[in-house]
Amino acid sequence: MPAEIVQTTLLPARMQECVVLMDDYGSTHRLYINVAQAPSRDSIIAAEQAAMNGRQTQLEAYATANGHDLSGLKLANVAAKQAKLKGPK
């Protein structure tokens, strides 16, 4: 499962939107997009999602190579992420 948007908040005083992305292990990243960047919003988000997905792949490869089992952690956090996706944004 890829990094997904779990929350968005418009910050009028700062003229920004805060987009919170979460990966399958519960790692979050807050991405601040200036309203002037509106035409590039989708590509900005997609670039961060790709970076997060790459880091997740590296983590999983490292864990596998070194005998770590992340399956329980991943299952719990995927469920937590899904709950946030269904909740209010």
Buried (B, 14 or more C-beta within 10 A) or exposed (E): EEBBBBBEEEEEEEEBBBBBBBBBBEBBBEBEBEEEEEEEBEEBBEEBBEEBBEBBEEBBEEBEEEEEEBEEBBEEBBEBBEEBEEEEE
